[in-house]
Amino acid sequence: MNLRKNILTALLLAIGFILHQIIPGVVAGMKFDLMLSIMVVAILINSEFKNALLTGVIGGFITAMTTTFPGGQIANVIDKFVTCIAVYLIIKLIGKYKEKQISIASIAFLATIISGSVFLISALFMVGLPAPFKTLFLTIVLPTSFANIFVTTLIYNCVNTAIRISGAKFVSR
């Protein structure tokens, strides 16, 4: 991977860190995960396997540091890593259609469902859940999935426009 691609991913993750830090825990310490939107955009913009791994590991550790979920640190690392691999595979599966708005929205929705489910299941087995799985899924994961459709699409379009305007020629397509 070249340095410019790594810098773009790092900048996006820094924005995700800030967003994740300022969002309060809503239900039983679980918060809406805007970091996930940023991670999906980072993988959409630079869809190399190494970038997906890097994004998953770093994003997982960042969200682990800023979690308000009791004992959710390890669950955050697991869910971000699994989700980034899944997003990478989905992008490779759809190929050239990854830049279509409907594809971006679908990837964002699926990524959030995967992330939330993996997080809740891993937290359930490691530390237990402070509320029933169904409650957490219906009150946090599902609404966040719908919100991330719009947030991810908006962020992707902004980043893509900024790249196009700046004339940067480093993004893999």
C-alpha positions as CSV (number, residue, x, y, z in Angstrom):
1,M,0.0,0.0,0.0
2,N,1.3,3.4,-0.7
3,L,1.6,6.2,1.8
4,R,-1.1,8.4,0.3
5,K,-3.7,5.6,0.7
6,N,-2.6,5.0,4.3
7,I,-2.9,8.7,5.1
8,L,-6.4,8.9,3.6
9,T,-7.5,5.9,5.7
10,A,-5.8,7.5,8.8
11,L,-7.6,10.8,8.3
12,L,-11.0,9.1,7.9
13,L,-10.4,7.0,11.0
14,A,-9.5,10.2,12.9
15,I,-12.8,11.7,11.9
16,G,-14.5,8.5,12.9
17,F,-12.7,8.6,16.3
18,I,-14.1,12.1,16.9
19,L,-17.6,11.1,15.9
20,H,-17.5,8.0,18.0
21,Q,-16.2,10.0,21.0
22,I,-18.9,12.6,21.0
23,I,-21.9,10.2,20.5
24,P,-23.3,9.3,23.9
25,G,-24.3,5.8,25.0
26,V,-28.1,5.5,24.4
27,V,-29.4,2.1,25.6
28,A,-27.4,0.2,28.2
29,G,-24.2,2.0,27.2
30,M,-24.6,1.1,23.5
31,K,-24.1,4.0,21.1
32,F,-24.9,4.7,17.5
33,D,-21.8,3.7,15.6
34,L,-20.8,6.4,13.1
35,M,-17.2,5.1,13.1
36,L,-18.6,2.2,11.1
37,S,-19.7,4.6,8.4
38,I,-16.2,6.0,8.2
39,M,-14.7,2.6,8.0
40,V,-17.0,1.5,5.2
41,V,-16.1,4.7,3.3
42,A,-12.4,4.0,3.8
43,I,-12.8,0.5,2.3
44,L,-15.0,1.8,-0.5
45,I,-12.4,4.4,-1.5
46,N,-9.4,2.1,-1.1
47,S,-10.7,-1.4,-1.6
48,E,-7.5,-3.4,-1.1
49,F,-7.4,-6.3,1.4
50,K,-4.5,-4.8,3.4
51,N,-6.5,-1.6,3.8
52,A,-9.6,-3.5,5.0
53,L,-7.4,-5.3,7.6
54,L,-5.7,-2.1,8.7
55,T,-9.1,-0.3,8.9
56,G,-10.7,-3.1,10.9
57,V,-7.9,-3.4,13.5
58,I,-7.3,0.3,14.0
59,G,-11.1,1.1,13.9
60,G,-11.6,-1.7,16.5
61,F,-9.0,-0.4,18.9
62,I,-10.3,3.2,18.5
63,T,-13.9,2.2,19.3
64,A,-12.7,0.0,22.1
65,M,-11.0,3.1,23.7
66,T,-14.2,5.2,23.3
67,T,-16.9,2.6,24.1
68,T,-19.5,3.3,26.8
69,F,-20.7,-0.3,26.7
70,P,-19.7,-2.2,29.9
71,G,-16.9,-4.6,29.0
72,G,-17.3,-3.9,25.3
73,Q,-13.7,-3.3,24.5
74,I,-12.9,-6.8,23.1
75,A,-16.3,-7.1,21.4
76,N,-15.5,-3.8,19.5
77,V,-12.2,-5.1,18.2
78,I,-13.8,-8.4,17.1
79,D,-16.8,-6.8,15.4
80,K,-14.9,-4.2,13.5
81,F,-12.4,-6.7,12.2
82,V,-15.1,-9.2,11.1
83,T,-17.2,-6.4,9.6
84,C,-14.3,-4.9,7.6
85,I,-13.5,-8.4,6.1
86,A,-17.2,-8.8,5.2
87,V,-17.3,-5.3,3.6
88,Y,-14.2,-6.1,1.6
89,L,-15.8,-9.4,0.4
90,I,-19.1,-7.6,-0.5
91,I,-17.2,-5.0,-2.5
92,K,-15.2,-7.6,-4.4
93,L,-18.5,-9.5,-5.1
94,I,-20.3,-6.5,-6.6
95,G,-17.2,-5.3,-8.4
96,K,-17.7,-2.2,-10.6
97,Y,-21.1,-1.5,-9.1
98,K,-19.5,-0.5,-5.7
99,E,-19.8,3.2,-6.6
100,K,-23.5,3.2,-7.3
101,Q,-25.5,5.0,-4.6
102,I,-27.7,2.0,-4.0
103,S,-24.7,-0.2,-3.6
104,I,-23.1,2.2,-1.0
105,A,-26.4,2.3,0.9
106,S,-26.8,-1.5,0.8
107,I,-23.2,-2.0,2.0
108,A,-23.7,0.5,4.8
109,F,-26.9,-1.3,5.9
110,L,-25.4,-4.8,5.8
111,A,-22.2,-3.7,7.5
112,T,-24.1,-2.2,10.4
113,I,-26.3,-5.3,10.8
114,I,-23.2,-7.5,10.7
115,S,-21.2,-5.2,13.1
116,G,-24.0,-4.9,15.6
117,S,-24.8,-8.6,15.6
118,V,-21.2,-9.6,16.0
119,F,-20.7,-7.1,18.8
120,L,-23.8,-8.2,20.7
121,I,-23.0,-11.9,20.3
122,S,-19.4,-11.6,21.3
123,A,-20.3,-9.3,24.3
124,L,-23.0,-11.8,25.3
125,F,-20.4,-14.6,25.5
126,M,-17.6,-12.6,27.1
127,V,-19.2,-10.3,29.6
128,G,-23.0,-10.7,29.2
129,L,-25.5,-8.0,28.0
130,P,-26.9,-5.3,30.3
131,A,-30.2,-5.7,28.5
132,P,-31.9,-8.4,26.4
133,F,-30.3,-9.1,22.9
134,K,-33.6,-8.3,21.2
135,T,-33.9,-5.0,23.0
136,L,-30.4,-3.9,22.1
137,F,-30.8,-5.0,18.5
138,L,-34.1,-3.3,17.9
139,T,-33.3,-0.1,19.7
140,I,-29.7,0.5,18.6
141,V,-28.5,-1.8,15.8
142,L,-31.6,-1.5,13.6
143,P,-32.0,2.3,13.8
144,T,-28.2,2.7,13.4
145,S,-28.4,0.5,10.2
146,F,-30.9,2.9,8.7
147,A,-29.1,6.0,9.8
148,N,-25.8,4.7,8.5
149,I,-27.3,4.3,5.0
150,F,-27.6,8.1,4.8
151,V,-24.5,9.0,6.8
152,T,-22.3,6.6,4.8
153,T,-23.6,7.8,1.5
154,L,-23.2,11.4,2.4
155,I,-19.6,10.9,3.7
156,Y,-18.7,8.8,0.7
157,N,-20.0,11.5,-1.7
158,C,-18.1,14.2,0.2
159,V,-14.8,12.3,0.3
160,N,-15.2,11.3,-3.4
161,T,-15.9,14.9,-4.4
162,A,-12.9,16.2,-2.4
163,I,-10.6,13.6,-4.0
164,R,-11.9,14.5,-7.5
165,I,-11.5,18.2,-6.9
166,S,-8.0,17.8,-5.5
167,G,-7.0,15.9,-8.5
168,A,-5.6,13.0,-6.4
169,K,-4.9,10.0,-8.6
170,F,-4.1,7.5,-5.8
171,V,-7.4,5.8,-5.2
172,S,-7.8,2.3,-6.4
173,R,-11.0,1.8,-8.4
